């Protein structure tokens, strides 16, 4: 059978892992957020729900990119084997055809961490850094590696409620990054004295795991674990202490995350010190950053990140011969 020149390809997580480079993804995201972003080019996520079944979509048309598309994920919690699967559908601007289906599970972790590192590279002081990590899962692991690609880490201190997990995390950091790392028995012990604090594990009982009076002057916080109203990660004192708050999806972070909703309910004013990631990347916040002591980046994730990173992975996978051509062709409506 002759393969159509318009046949889409599939990029597996294994292929994505093989071709992914942190620095390349970080630079691509910085460039994407530095360009003008039309209001409708990266809309808010949508979620369809019926009973215990949900479907979430994150679309984006990045300016200047060859690819546009959407990430789709869903789960039927009442199914025999519940679990979430992610697929990123990429369209090619040059042909208006579907170019690829990318397994979005690993890409989601890559893009979240790479976007955080892209923000930190502009937000945090450029110096050797002591990193505190709250959490020991995939996001915490990826963020540590992404941050290490933009900052010289002098030490990584990790807190996880499970001793075995924090020890394993510290051992992996030391082995993979050549950075001194250790686990500690409390979140406060990890945070005190740290230049950079990564909150990547919301609490099981939805109580804050990070408090403002733990932070040393000049610390920068990255919070990624509270993305919907029901979730909590940072105490409102962290919001109060932050002189500048940078958000990847400004309205979603401020109006739809449990942490910021709690701060609003407590009467804290924070909208006037909250800004978009695009503001940071274009240099619009440079003057404010000079006077800011405590800085925070808060993320819920966005379609623009998915499409930029998935497009980069697609091109690399094709070049490396790791993309699987699918024996299909979609009918084009004219």
C-alpha positions in Angstrom: 0.0 0.0 0.0 1.3 3.5 -0.9 1.4 5.9 2.0 -0.4 9.1 1.4 1.8 12.3 1.8 -0.9 13.5 4.1 -1.0 10.4 6.4 -0.7 11.5 10.0 1.9 10.1 12.4 1.8 8.8 15.9 4.4 9.9 18.5 4.6 7.7 21.5 5.8 8.7 25.0 8.9 6.6 24.4 9.7 8.5 21.3 9.0 11.8 23.1 11.4 10.9 25.9 14.1 10.0 23.4 14.1 13.3 21.6 13.1 15.8 24.3 15.7 18.4 25.4 14.9 20.7 28.3 16.8 23.8 27.0 15.1 23.6 23.6 11.6 23.4 25.1 12.3 26.2 27.5 13.6 28.5 24.8 10.7 27.6 22.5 8.2 28.5 25.2 9.9 31.7 26.0 9.7 32.7 22.4 6.1 31.7 22.1 5.1 33.8 25.1 7.2 36.8 23.9 5.1 37.0 20.7 1.8 38.8 20.6 -0.9 36.4 21.8 -4.3 37.2 20.3 -7.1 36.8 22.9 -8.8 33.9 21.2 -5.7 32.0 20.2 -5.3 30.2 23.5 -8.7 30.0 25.2 -9.4 28.5 28.6 -9.8 24.8 29.0 -13.3 23.3 28.7 -14.6 20.4 30.7 -17.6 18.2 29.8 -18.9 16.2 32.7 -21.7 13.6 33.1 -21.8 11.7 36.3 -18.3 10.3 36.9 -17.2 10.7 33.3 -15.3 13.8 32.2 -13.6 15.1 29.1 -11.2 18.1 29.1 -9.9 20.0 26.1 -7.1 22.6 25.8 -6.8 24.2 22.4 -4.3 26.7 21.0 -3.1 28.3 17.8 0.4 29.6 18.7 1.4 32.6 16.7 4.3 31.9 14.3 4.1 28.1 14.8 3.7 25.5 12.1 1.3 23.5 14.3 -1.9 24.2 16.0 -4.3 21.9 17.7 -5.6 20.7 21.1 -5.0 18.3 23.9 -7.9 16.0 24.9 -8.0 13.9 28.0 -10.8 12.0 29.7 -11.7 9.4 32.2 -14.7 7.3 33.0 -14.3 6.7 36.8 -16.9 4.0 36.9 -15.1 1.9 34.2 -13.6 -1.5 35.1 -10.0 0.0 34.9 -10.3 3.7 35.4 -7.4 5.9 34.2 -6.6 9.0 32.2 -5.3 9.0 28.7 -4.1 12.1 26.9 -3.8 12.8 23.2 -2.5 15.9 21.5 -3.8 16.4 18.0 -1.6 18.6 15.8 -2.8 20.3 12.6 -0.3 21.5 10.1 -0.8 25.2 9.1 0.9 24.6 5.7 -1.5 21.9 4.6 -4.5 22.4 7.0 -4.3 18.6 7.6 -4.0 16.6 10.7 -0.2 16.1 11.1 0.1 13.9 14.2 -1.4 12.3 17.3 1.0 12.7 20.2 0.7 10.7 23.4 0.2 13.5 25.8 0.9 11.9 29.2 4.7 12.4 29.3 4.4 15.6 27.2 2.2 17.1 29.8 4.9 16.7 32.4 7.5 18.0 30.1 5.5 21.1 29.1 4.5 22.0 32.7 8.1 21.8 34.0 9.6 23.5 31.0 7.1 26.4 31.3 7.9 26.8 35.0 11.6 26.9 34.2 11.0 29.3 31.4 9.2 31.6 33.9 11.9 31.1 36.6 14.7 32.0 34.2 13.1 35.5 34.0 11.6 35.7 37.4 14.2 34.4 39.8 17.6 36.1 40.5 20.4 34.6 38.3 22.6 33.0 40.9 23.4 29.7 42.4 20.3 28.3 44.0 19.2 26.1 46.9 16.0 24.4 45.8 13.3 23.1 48.2 10.9 20.5 46.6 7.6 19.7 48.2 6.6 16.4 46.6 8.3 13.4 45.1 6.2 12.5 42.1 6.6 12.8 38.4 6.0 16.6 38.3 8.5 17.2 41.1 11.1 15.1 39.4 10.6 16.8 36.0 10.6 20.3 37.5 13.8 19.6 39.4 15.5 18.7 36.1 14.0 21.6 34.2 15.1 24.0 36.9 18.6 22.6 36.9 18.8 23.4 33.2 18.4 27.2 33.9 20.0 27.5 37.3 23.1 26.2 39.1 21.7 24.2 42.0 23.9 24.0 45.0 21.5 21.7 47.0 18.1 20.1 46.6 16.1 19.4 49.8 13.0 17.3 49.3 10.0 16.7 51.6 7.6 13.9 50.9 5.4 12.3 53.7 6.8 8.9 52.8 10.4 8.5 53.9 11.2 5.9 51.2 10.0 8.2 48.5 12.0 11.2 49.6 15.1 9.2 49.9 14.7 7.7 46.5 14.0 11.1 45.0 17.2 12.6 46.6 19.3 9.6 45.4 18.0 10.1 41.8 18.7 13.8 41.8 22.3 13.2 43.1 22.8 10.4 40.5 21.2 12.1 37.5 22.2 15.8 38.1 25.3 15.5 40.2 23.7 17.8 42.8 23.8 17.3 46.5 20.3 16.3 47.6 18.7 15.0 50.8 15.3 14.2 52.1 13.8 15.9 55.2 11.0 15.0 57.6 8.9 18.2 57.2 7.9 20.8 54.6 9.1 23.6 56.8 12.6 22.1 57.2 12.9 21.8 53.4 11.7 25.4 52.8 13.6 27.4 55.4 16.8 28.9 53.8 15.8 27.9 50.3 16.2 30.4 47.4 13.6 28.6 45.3 10.6 26.7 46.6 8.7 24.2 44.4 5.3 23.2 45.6 4.4 20.1 43.5 2.2 18.0 45.7 -1.0 19.4 47.0 -2.0 17.9 50.4 -4.2 14.8 50.5 -6.7 16.6 52.7 -6.6 19.8 50.7 -4.9 21.8 53.4 -2.0 24.2 52.6 1.5 22.6 52.6 3.4 25.9 52.3 3.3 29.0 54.5 4.6 32.5 54.0 6.5 32.8 57.2 8.7 29.9 56.2 10.1 31.8 53.2 13.3 33.6 53.5 13.6 37.1 52.1 14.1 37.0 48.3 12.7 33.5 47.8 10.9 32.6 44.6 7.9 30.2 44.8 6.6 27.9 42.0 3.2 26.4 42.7 1.7 23.9 40.3 -0.5 21.6 42.5 -3.7 23.6 42.9 -5.4 23.9 39.5 -9.2 23.7 40.3 -11.4 25.3 43.0 -11.4 22.1 45.1 -7.6 21.9 45.4 -5.3 23.5 47.9 -1.5 23.8 48.1 -0.2 27.1 49.4 -1.5 29.1 52.3 -3.0 32.5 51.8 0.1 33.9 53.7 2.2 33.0 50.6 -0.1 35.1 48.4 0.1 38.0 50.9 3.9 37.8 51.1 4.4 37.7 47.3 5.2 41.1 45.8 4.6 39.8 42.3 2.6 36.8 41.0 3.0 35.5 37.5 0.3 33.2 36.1 0.4 31.1 32.9 -3.4 31.5 32.5 -4.2 34.6 34.4 -7.9 34.5 34.8 -8.0 30.7 35.5 -5.3 31.0 38.2 -7.0 34.0 39.9 -10.6 32.9 39.6 -10.5 29.0 39.5 -7.8 27.7 41.8 -8.5 26.8 45.4 -5.5 28.8 46.7 -6.5 32.1 45.1 -10.2 31.6 45.9 -9.2 31.2 49.6 -7.1 34.3 49.5 -10.0 36.2 48.0 -12.4 34.9 50.6 -10.0 36.1 53.3 -10.1 39.6 51.9 -6.6 39.7 50.4 -6.0 42.0 47.5 -3.8 40.4 44.9 -5.1 41.2 41.4 -3.0 44.4 41.2 0.2 42.4 41.7 -0.8 39.5 39.4 0.4 39.3 35.8 0.4 37.0 32.8 3.4 34.9 31.7 3.3 37.0 28.4 3.9 40.1 30.5 7.0 38.5 32.0 8.4 37.3 28.7 7.9 40.5 26.8 9.8 42.5 29.5 6.7 44.4 30.7 7.5 43.5 34.3 11.2 44.3 34.3 10.8 47.5 36.4 8.5 45.7 38.9 10.9 42.8 39.2 13.7 45.1 40.4 11.7 46.0 43.5 10.1 42.6 44.2 11.5 40.6 47.0 9.2 37.5 47.1 8.1 36.3 43.7 5.7 33.6 42.7 4.8 31.7 39.6 1.5 29.9 39.7 0.4 27.5 37.0 -2.7 25.6 35.9 -1.3 24.6 32.5 -2.5 25.8 29.0 -3.0 24.6 25.5 -0.3 26.9 24.2 2.3 24.9 26.2 1.0 21.6 24.9 1.1 22.6 21.3 4.5 24.3 21.4 6.2 21.4 23.1 4.4 18.7 21.2 5.2 20.4 17.9 8.9 20.5 18.9 8.8 16.8 19.8 7.0 15.9 16.6 9.7 17.5 14.4 12.5 15.8 16.3 10.7 12.4 16.3 10.2 12.6 12.5 13.9 13.6 12.0 15.0 10.7 14.2 12.8 8.2 12.5 10.8 7.6 15.7 7.3 8.8 14.5 5.0 6.0 13.3 3.2 6.7 10.1 -0.5 5.7 10.4 -2.1 3.8 7.5 -5.0 6.3 7.4 -6.1 9.4 5.6 -8.9 11.7 6.6 -11.4 12.9 4.1 -11.1 16.6 3.6 -14.2 18.7 3.4 -14.0 21.4 0.7 
